[in-house]
């Protein structure tokens, strides 16, 4: 047995002593789901997958890794888009998967807060809030399997950002284990706390590179009792922007979500996802899916929405519209939207661009970027959808002749660079909600200023001087 194998074996034994045999995964077949990303683009190796059940066990594991200089890859539900939770191929890292830490510790309806462990599934948190007539508004397609620790670590967005903000806006406090094993306890359910640096924001969106989030205090809201979901056919994205302005003027902050969907997306979903169908009788180039909610009964809200939609039809902004009559119909409309990433994954190799530009400039960006892609890659099929209400588009593309099986696919950054260069000229962001991970690390280095990158490296060096915490991600 060579020295490396002997050392790995000894580390596994010490890890088992900390978390018990059920908490350490070492068989190749059992580790496989933890070593590949959701998009099947990245495949790594690891000494072991460790599944701690308490913060104390996380501390002990991290202390052991710090002592032995073993890299750590924190992992939530492994539903990310950028490979942030996948180890590299060296095989010298330990994956720390938080799924066993799934307790909802406290729900305080009067303070509108919930304290949870990092391994709680997002949908379970939503349900726990609903049981006390409250709302936790973070909502995304993977909510049945993603974990709140991963949501916080990537500053997840989702469909309700327009009204409630990103995950960063929904977190009041955190507990995190630092790379040296110390615990920072910032579990304070306060709306105001002006006592120096707000340290929780270091860990929100850091993708596990500065520490491991183990618990969080989340912000709750009154549960809406009125709901209107509408699906409208439109001719061009500019009309969607105008429709959003009309809805805001009449309905104010009751707009929770406002999504733009291209016809290509809809056809792909219908083709690939069983049980889906076209919501409107006539096909249109673009669609808007919007949801409005109110704490009161929805009759007045519905009347307002219907008046706005009627006016938008008279103005030529909307060609046809379907308004959900039941909760089941509303869910069916949202299933169309939320199934787009799954349908694209089945369809083949897709170049995903999670970008943000000013809402008013979205139509111009789509026109400019689409023309640029078509000029360089004739026959390109653009899959454009996203959260128009907050300026976040998923501007994705299938390029003829390129397949996921191509050995050089991970180094083909030409499509991304073309789109991201245009994003830069629009004063936008190359990552609105999916993070950086390993897939956009080179892009971050290309577009961020030297000063920004230097400040980020200073923070990383201060907290993780040996670069053990999720190395090779973000920076």
C-alpha positions in Angstrom: 0.0 0.0 0.0 1.5 3.3 -1.0 1.7 6.2 1.4 -1.2 8.2 -0.1 -3.6 5.2 0.1 -2.5 4.5 3.7 -3.0 8.2 4.6 -6.5 8.2 3.0 -7.4 5.1 4.9 -6.3 6.5 8.2 -8.3 9.7 7.5 -11.4 7.6 6.7 -11.0 5.8 10.0 -10.8 9.1 11.9 -13.8 10.5 10.1 -15.8 7.4 11.0 -14.9 7.8 14.6 -16.4 11.3 14.5 -19.7 10.7 12.6 -20.1 7.0 12.8 -20.1 4.5 10.0 -23.5 5.6 8.5 -22.1 9.1 8.2 -19.1 8.2 6.0 -19.6 7.1 2.4 -16.5 5.5 0.7 -17.8 3.0 -1.9 -17.4 4.3 -5.4 -21.0 3.5 -6.4 -22.3 5.2 -3.3 -20.2 8.3 -3.7 -21.0 8.7 -7.3 -24.1 11.0 -6.9 -22.0 13.3 -4.7 -19.2 13.6 -7.2 -21.1 14.8 -10.3 -22.9 18.1 -10.8 -26.5 18.4 -11.8 -25.7 19.3 -15.4 -23.4 16.2 -15.9 -20.6 18.5 -17.0 -18.2 18.0 -14.0 -17.0 14.7 -12.5 -14.7 14.7 -9.5 -13.1 12.3 -6.9 -12.9 12.3 -3.2 -11.4 10.5 -0.3 -14.8 10.2 1.3 -18.2 11.8 1.5 -19.0 12.7 5.2 -22.5 13.3 6.3 -22.4 15.0 9.7 -25.6 15.2 11.8 -24.8 18.1 14.1 -22.7 21.3 14.1 -20.4 19.7 16.6 -19.7 16.9 14.1 -19.0 19.5 11.4 -16.6 21.2 13.7 -14.7 18.0 14.4 -14.6 17.1 10.7 -13.3 20.5 9.8 -10.7 20.5 12.5 -9.4 17.1 11.3 -9.2 18.4 7.7 -7.4 21.5 8.9 -4.9 19.4 10.9 -4.2 17.1 7.9 -4.5 19.9 5.3 -7.3 18.1 3.5 -9.4 20.1 1.1 -13.1 20.4 1.9 -16.0 20.6 -0.5 -19.3 21.6 1.2 -22.4 20.3 -0.5 -26.1 20.9 -0.1 -28.7 19.3 -2.4 -26.2 19.3 -5.4 -28.6 21.1 -7.7 -26.3 24.0 -8.6 -25.6 25.1 -12.2 -21.9 26.0 -11.9 -20.2 23.0 -10.4 -19.6 24.7 -7.1 -20.4 21.5 -5.1 -18.3 19.1 -7.2 -14.7 18.2 -6.1 -11.9 18.2 -8.6 -10.4 15.1 -10.0 -7.3 14.9 -7.7 -9.2 12.7 -5.2 -7.6 14.4 -2.1 -10.7 16.2 -0.9 -13.5 15.4 1.6 -17.0 16.2 0.6 -19.1 17.4 3.5 -22.8 16.8 2.6 -25.2 18.5 5.0 -28.4 16.5 4.2 -28.6 14.9 7.6 -28.8 18.3 9.4 -32.4 18.8 8.5 -34.1 20.0 11.7 -36.4 23.0 11.8 -35.4 24.3 15.1 -37.8 27.1 15.8 -40.8 28.8 14.1 -41.7 32.2 15.6 -44.8 33.5 14.0 -44.9 36.7 16.0 -41.3 37.6 15.1 -41.8 36.2 11.6 -38.7 34.1 11.8 -37.7 30.5 11.4 -34.5 28.9 12.6 -33.3 25.9 10.6 -30.4 23.6 10.0 -28.6 23.9 6.7 -29.7 20.5 5.4 -33.4 21.4 5.4 -35.1 20.9 2.0 -36.5 24.2 0.8 -40.0 22.8 0.2 -40.1 21.6 3.8 -39.3 25.1 5.0 -42.0 26.5 2.9 -44.5 24.0 4.3 -43.5 24.7 7.9 -44.1 28.4 7.3 -47.5 27.7 5.8 -48.5 25.7 8.8 -48.3 28.9 10.9 -50.0 31.0 8.2 -46.7 32.5 7.1 -44.7 32.5 3.8 -41.1 31.8 3.2 -40.9 33.3 -0.4 -37.8 31.7 -1.8 -39.1 29.5 -4.7 -37.3 27.8 -7.5 -37.7 24.7 -9.7 -35.4 22.5 -7.5 -37.2 23.4 -4.3 -38.2 19.8 -3.7 -34.5 18.7 -3.4 -32.3 21.7 -2.9 -31.1 22.5 0.6 -31.3 25.9 2.3 -27.6 25.9 3.1 -26.9 25.6 -0.6 -29.5 28.3 -1.4 -27.8 30.7 1.1 -24.3 29.8 -0.1 -25.2 30.6 -3.7 -27.5 33.6 -2.8 -30.3 31.8 -4.8 -32.8 34.0 -6.6 -35.9 32.3 -8.0 -39.3 33.6 -9.1 -40.2 35.9 -6.2 -37.2 38.2 -6.2 -39.2 41.0 -7.7 -41.2 41.4 -4.5 -39.1 39.7 -1.7 -35.5 39.9 -2.9 -32.8 37.3 -3.2 -31.9 34.9 -0.5 -29.5 37.5 0.9 -32.7 39.6 1.7 -34.3 36.6 3.5 -31.6 35.8 6.0 -31.4 37.5 9.3 -28.7 35.4 11.0 -26.3 32.5 10.4 -24.2 30.0 12.2 -21.0 29.0 10.2 -18.0 26.8 10.9 -14.8 28.5 9.8 -12.0 26.8 8.0 -10.0 26.4 11.2 -13.0 24.8 13.0 -14.1 27.8 15.0 -17.9 28.5 15.1 -19.3 31.9 14.4 -22.7 32.1 16.0 -24.7 35.0 14.4 -28.1 33.4 14.9 -29.9 36.6 15.7 -33.5 37.2 14.5 -33.2 41.0 14.4 -34.2 43.4 11.7 -31.8 46.0 13.1 -28.3 45.2 14.4 -25.8 48.0 13.7 -22.9 46.6 15.7 -20.1 46.7 13.2 -19.5 44.5 10.1 -22.5 42.4 9.1 -20.6 39.2 8.9 -23.4 37.0 7.6 -23.0 38.6 4.2 -19.5 37.2 3.9 -21.0 33.7 3.8 -24.1 34.4 1.7 -23.1 33.9 -1.9 -19.6 32.7 -1.1 -20.3 29.2 -2.4 -18.7 27.5 0.6 -15.3 29.1 0.0 -15.1 30.9 3.4 -16.8 28.4 5.7 -19.7 26.0 6.1 -23.1 27.4 6.9 -24.8 25.1 9.5 -27.8 27.0 10.7 -29.8 30.1 9.6 -32.5 32.4 10.9 -34.9 33.1 8.0 -37.3 35.9 7.5 -41.0 35.0 7.1 -43.9 37.1 5.7 -47.7 37.0 6.1 -49.1 34.2 4.0 -51.0 35.5 0.9 -54.7 34.4 0.7 -55.4 36.1 -2.6 -53.6 34.9 -5.7 -53.9 35.6 -9.5 -51.7 33.7 -12.0 -51.9 34.8 -15.7 -50.2 33.6 -18.9 -50.1 36.1 -21.7 -49.1 35.8 -25.4 -47.1 38.7 -26.7 -45.2 39.6 -29.9 -42.0 41.0 -28.5 -40.1 41.5 -25.2 -40.6 45.3 -25.3 -44.3 44.7 -24.8 -43.5 42.6 -21.7 -41.6 45.6 -20.2 -44.6 47.9 -20.9 -47.0 45.4 -19.4 -44.9 45.2 -16.3 -45.0 49.0 -16.0 -48.8 48.9 -16.3 -49.2 46.2 -13.7 -46.9 48.0 -11.3 -48.8 51.3 -11.7 -52.2 49.6 -10.9 -51.2 46.7 -8.7 -48.1 47.9 -6.9 -46.2 45.5 -4.7 -48.7 42.7 -5.2 -46.6 41.5 -8.2 -44.6 38.6 -6.8 -43.3 37.2 -10.1 -43.0 38.3 -13.7 -41.4 35.9 -16.1 -40.6 36.1 -19.8 -40.6 32.9 -21.9 -39.8 32.5 -25.6 -41.7 30.2 -27.9 -38.6 28.0 -28.3 -38.8 27.3 -24.5 -42.4 26.4 -24.6 -42.1 24.0 -27.6 -39.1 22.4 -25.9 -41.0 21.7 -22.7 -44.0 20.3 -24.6 -41.7 18.1 -26.6 -39.7 16.8 -23.6 -41.8 17.0 -20.5 -44.8 14.6 -20.3 -48.2 16.0 -19.4 -47.5 19.6 -20.5 -49.5 21.4 -23.2 -49.7 24.8 -24.8 -51.7 27.1 -22.5 -53.1 29.2 -25.4 -54.8 28.1 -28.6 -52.5 30.3 -30.8 -48.7 30.3 -30.7 -47.0 33.6 -30.1 -43.3 34.5 -30.3 -43.1 35.3 -26.6 -45.1 34.9 -23.4 -45.4 36.4 -19.9 -46.2 34.4 -16.8 -47.0 36.6 -13.9 -48.3 36.0 -10.4 -49.8 38.5 -8.0 -50.6 37.9 -4.4 -52.3 39.7 -1.5 -52.9 39.1 2.1 -56.6 39.7 1.7 -59.2 37.9 -0.4 -58.2 37.8 -4.1 -61.4 39.1 -5.7 -60.3 42.8 -5.7 -56.8 41.8 -6.9 -58.3 39.7 -9.7 -60.5 42.6 -10.8 -57.4 44.9 -10.9 -55.4 42.4 -12.9 -58.3 41.8 -15.4 -58.6 45.6 -15.9 -54.9 45.9 -16.6 -54.9 42.9 -19.0 -57.9 44.2 -20.8 -56.2 47.6 -21.3 -53.1 45.9 -22.5 -55.0 44.0 -25.1 -56.7 47.2 -26.3 -53.2 48.8 -26.5 -51.8 45.9 -28.5 -49.4 44.8 -25.9 -51.1 41.4 -25.2 -52.6 39.2 -27.9 -54.2 36.6 -25.7 -54.2 35.6 -22.0 -55.2 32.8 -19.8 -56.0 33.4 -16.1 -55.9 30.4 -13.8 -59.3 29.7 -12.3 -58.0 27.2 -9.7 -54.8 26.5 -7.8 -54.2 23.4 -9.9 -54.4 25.5 -13.1 -51.9 28.0 -11.6 -49.5 25.1 -10.8 -49.8 23.8 -14.3 -48.8 27.1 -15.7 -45.8 27.3 -13.4 -44.8 23.8 -14.2 -44.3 24.9 -17.8 -41.9 27.6 -16.7 -40.1 25.5 -14.1 -39.6 22.6 -16.5 -37.5 24.6 -18.9 -34.1 23.7 -17.4 -35.0 20.0 -17.2 -36.2 20.0 -20.8 -33.0 21.7 -21.9 -30.9 19.1 -20.1 -32.5 16.3 -22.0 -32.3 18.3 -25.3 -28.5 18.3 -25.4 -25.5 20.5 -24.7 -26.8 24.0 -23.9 -24.7 27.1 -23.2 -26.3 28.6 -20.2 -26.0 32.3 -19.5 -27.5 33.5 -16.2 -27.2 37.3 -16.9 -28.7 40.5 -15.5 -29.2 43.8 -17.2 -31.5 46.8 -16.4 -35.1 45.8 -16.9 -35.6 48.6 -19.4 -32.7 47.3 -21.6 -33.8 43.6 -21.8 -35.5 43.9 -25.2 -32.4 45.6 -26.7 -30.1 43.0 -25.1 -32.1 40.1 -26.5 -32.0 41.6 -30.0 -28.3 42.4 -29.9 -27.2 39.1 -28.4 -29.4 37.0 -30.6 -28.1 38.7 -33.8 -24.5 38.3 -32.6 -24.9 34.6 -31.9 -26.7 34.0 -35.3 -24.0 35.8 -37.1 -21.2 33.7 -35.7 -23.1 30.4 -35.3 -25.7 30.0 -38.1 -28.6 27.9 -37.0 -28.1 28.6 -33.3 -31.3 27.9 -31.3 -31.8 30.4 -28.5 -33.7 29.4 -25.4 -34.5 32.6 -23.6 -36.5 32.9 -20.4 -36.2 34.3 -17.0 -37.2 36.8 -14.3 -37.8 39.9 -16.4 -39.2 41.7 -13.4 -35.8 41.9 -11.8 -33.7 42.0 -15.0 -32.4 38.4 -14.8 -32.5 36.4 -18.0 -31.4 32.8 -18.7 -30.2 33.5 -22.3 -29.2 30.0 -23.3 -28.2 28.6 -26.7 -27.9 25.2 -28.5 -25.1 25.4 -31.1 -25.3 23.1 -34.1 -22.6 20.4 -34.1 -21.7 20.6 -30.4 -22.7 17.8 -28.0 -22.2 17.2 -24.3 -20.1 14.2 -25.1 -17.4 16.3 -26.9 -14.2 16.0 -24.9 -13.4 19.7 -25.3 -16.8 21.0 -24.4 -15.7 22.4 -21.0 -13.0 24.5 -22.7 -15.3 25.9 -25.4 -15.8 29.4 -23.9 -16.3 31.2 -27.2 -20.1 31.2 -27.0 -20.0 32.4 -23.4 -17.4 35.1 -24.1 -19.5 36.5 -26.9 -22.6 36.8 -24.8 -20.8 38.0 -21.7 -19.0 40.7 -23.7 -22.4 42.0 -24.7 -23.6 41.8 -21.1 -20.6 43.9 -20.2 -21.4 46.6 -22.7 -24.9 46.8 -21.2 -23.5 47.3 -17.7 -24.8 44.0 -16.6 -23.7 40.9 -14.6 -22.5 37.6 -16.0 -24.1 35.8 -13.0 -27.4 37.0 -11.6 -28.4 34.1 -9.4 -26.4 30.8 -10.2 -23.1 31.9 -8.8 -19.6 31.3 -10.1 -18.5 27.8 -9.0 -15.9 26.4 -11.3 -17.7 27.0 -14.6 -17.4 30.8 -14.5 -14.2 31.2 -12.6 -12.3 32.3 -15.7 -15.1 34.6 -16.7 -15.1 36.3 -13.2 -11.3 36.9 -13.5 -11.9 38.3 -17.0 -14.6 40.8 -16.1 -14.1 41.8 -12.5 -11.8 44.7 -11.9 -8.3 44.1 -10.4 -9.4 45.9 -7.3 -12.5 43.8 -6.8 -10.5 40.6 -7.3 -7.8 41.7 -4.9 -10.4 42.5 -2.2 -12.0 39.1 -2.6 -8.6 37.4 -2.4 -7.8 39.3 0.8 -11.0 38.1 2.5 -10.3 34.5 1.3 -6.7 34.6 2.6 -7.8 36.0 6.0 -10.4 33.3 6.6 -8.8 30.4 4.8 -5.1 30.9 4.6 -4.4 27.3 3.5 -7.1 27.4 0.8 -8.8 24.3 2.1 -12.4 25.4 1.8 -13.9 24.5 -1.6 -10.6 25.3 -3.5 -10.9 26.0 -7.2 -14.3 27.7 -6.9 -15.0 31.4 -7.4 -11.4 32.5 -7.3 
